[in-house]
């Protein structure tokens, strides 16, 4: 829930689409963080009933259920938990990152983190013994991923080929317009960030 609370703080009231697998904890966490209390109803007698939390308008939630038999994927069921599949599909078409409700982007990100940060690998001796150091390593890996590492999926075609080069490689920070070049590790660790007031 702390992660969802950070997401809610950064959304500024805009609608959001969540896509998860079928773990029930996701639904209760989303409802706890993003839910709004139901309107009070006038009652003449008795103890007031505890108000439930309802999903706000504009929030969409699609769920993916993967059925496996002997470790092999045999069926994928997609359904709308909050909103309609038509609304979810409209958001997916507008965003362009995915055509259907899936969890592949999150799974790919988890794989990348595990490949580049030994502290997050399962069943290994390089695990973190201190939670704060674990957090520092996660933040450093995120910074390297976004500012240092070139991603072939973000490359853009050059208007005119420069010799044999036809593509300009970019980092996620370059694609987002935060910087105009790929940083070195030295530049990353010596960069002075402005302190938040």
C-alpha positions in Angstrom: 0.0 0.0 0.0 2.9 2.5 0.5 3.6 2.2 -3.2 0.0 2.8 -4.2 -0.1 5.8 -1.8 2.9 7.3 -3.7 1.1 6.7 -7.0 -2.0 8.4 -5.7 0.0 11.4 -4.5 1.4 11.9 -8.0 -1.8 11.5 -10.0 -3.4 14.9 -9.2 -6.9 13.5 -9.5 -6.5 12.1 -13.0 -8.2 8.8 -13.9 -6.0 5.7 -13.9 -5.9 2.2 -15.3 -4.6 -0.7 -13.2 -3.9 -4.1 -14.7 -2.9 -7.0 -12.4 -3.0 -10.7 -12.1 -5.8 -12.4 -10.0 -4.3 -11.9 -6.6 -7.1 -10.6 -4.4 -4.8 -8.3 -2.3 -4.5 -5.9 -5.3 -8.2 -5.2 -5.3 -8.4 -4.4 -1.6 -5.3 -2.2 -1.7 -6.6 -0.2 -4.7 -9.9 0.2 -2.9 -8.2 1.3 0.3 -6.0 3.9 -1.3 -8.2 5.2 -4.2 -11.6 4.5 -2.8 -14.0 7.2 -1.6 -16.5 6.8 1.3 -20.0 6.1 0.2 -22.5 8.9 0.7 -24.1 9.1 4.2 -27.7 8.0 4.4 -30.1 9.6 6.8 -31.2 7.1 9.4 -33.8 7.8 12.1 -32.8 5.2 14.7 -30.0 2.8 15.5 -26.3 2.9 15.3 -24.9 4.4 12.2 -23.6 1.8 9.7 -19.9 1.8 8.8 -19.5 3.5 5.5 -18.0 1.4 2.8 -15.4 2.6 0.3 -16.4 2.8 -3.4 -14.3 3.1 -6.5 -14.2 6.7 -7.8 -15.3 7.6 -11.3 -12.5 7.5 -13.8 -10.7 4.6 -12.2 -10.4 1.4 -14.3 -9.1 -1.9 -13.2 -8.5 -4.9 -15.6 -7.5 -8.3 -14.3 -5.6 -11.1 -16.0 -6.1 -14.7 -15.0 -3.5 -17.2 -16.3 -4.4 -20.8 -16.1 -1.5 -23.3 -16.0 -1.5 -27.0 -16.3 1.8 -28.8 -15.4 3.7 -25.5 -15.7 2.3 -24.7 -19.2 0.1 -21.8 -19.9 -3.2 -23.1 -21.3 -5.6 -20.2 -21.0 -5.6 -16.5 -20.4 -8.8 -14.8 -19.2 -9.1 -11.0 -19.2 -11.9 -9.2 -17.4 -12.9 -5.8 -16.3 -13.2 -5.5 -12.5 -13.9 -1.8 -12.4 -15.3 -0.1 -15.5 -16.0 -1.8 -18.8 -13.7 -3.6 -21.2 -14.6 -1.0 -23.8 -13.3 1.8 -21.5 -10.2 -0.2 -20.7 -9.5 -0.9 -24.4 -10.0 2.8 -25.2 -7.3 3.7 -22.7 -5.0 1.0 -24.0 -5.5 2.2 -27.6 -4.8 5.8 -26.6 -1.6 4.9 -24.6 -0.2 2.6 -27.3 2.1 0.6 -25.0 -0.2 -2.5 -25.1 -3.1 -3.7 -27.1 -4.7 -6.0 -24.4 -4.9 -6.2 -20.6 -1.6 -7.9 -19.6 1.1 -7.8 -17.0 4.1 -8.3 -19.3 5.5 -4.8 -18.8 5.7 -5.2 -15.1 7.1 -8.8 -15.4 9.7 -7.5 -17.9 10.7 -4.7 -15.5 11.0 -7.2 -12.6 13.3 -9.3 -14.8 15.4 -6.3 -15.7 15.8 -5.3 -12.0 16.8 -8.9 -11.1 19.3 -9.1 -13.9 21.0 -5.8 -13.0 20.7 -5.8 -9.2 22.0 -8.9 -7.4 20.3 -7.9 -4.2 16.9 -8.7 -5.7 17.7 -12.1 -7.2 15.9 -15.0 -5.5 17.8 -17.8 -3.7 21.2 -16.2 -3.8 24.0 -15.2 -1.3 23.9 -11.5 -2.5 20.7 -10.7 -0.7 20.4 -7.5 1.3 20.8 -7.8 5.0 19.8 -4.1 5.6 16.6 -2.7 4.3 18.0 0.8 3.8 20.9 -0.5 1.7 18.4 -2.5 -0.3 16.4 0.7 -1.0 19.6 2.6 -2.0 20.5 -0.2 -4.5 17.0 -0.1 -6.0 17.2 3.6 -6.5 20.6 3.5 -8.0 19.6 0.7 -10.4 16.5 2.8 -11.4 18.7 5.8 -12.1 21.2 3.7 -14.2 18.2 2.2 -16.1 16.7 5.6 -17.0 19.8 7.8 -17.5 22.8 5.5 -18.5 21.5 2.4 -20.2 20.5 2.7 -23.9 17.3 0.9 -24.9 17.0 -0.4 -28.5 13.2 -0.1 -28.3 13.5 3.7 -27.8 15.8 4.3 -30.8 14.7 6.8 -33.4 15.5 6.8 -37.1 17.9 9.5 -38.2 16.6 11.9 -40.8 19.7 11.3 -42.9 22.0 8.3 -42.3 25.4 9.2 -40.9 27.7 6.8 -42.6 26.5 3.4 -41.6 24.4 4.7 -38.7 20.7 4.8 -39.4 19.4 5.0 -35.8 19.9 7.3 -32.8 20.0 5.2 -29.6 18.3 6.7 -26.6 17.8 6.2 -22.8 14.3 6.5 -21.2 15.4 9.9 -19.9 16.3 11.1 -23.4 13.0 9.8 -24.7 11.1 11.7 -22.0 13.1 14.9 -22.8 14.9 15.1 -19.5 18.4 15.0 -21.0 20.0 15.3 -24.4 22.6 12.5 -24.0 23.3 9.2 -22.3 25.0 9.8 -19.0 28.1 8.0 -17.8 28.1 6.3 -14.3 30.6 9.1 -13.2 28.2 11.8 -14.4 25.3 10.1 -12.6 27.0 9.7 -9.2 28.5 13.2 -9.2 25.4 15.0 -10.3 24.2 17.5 -7.7 20.4 17.3 -7.5 18.5 20.3 -6.2 17.2 19.7 -2.7 13.4 19.6 -2.4 12.1 22.4 -0.1 
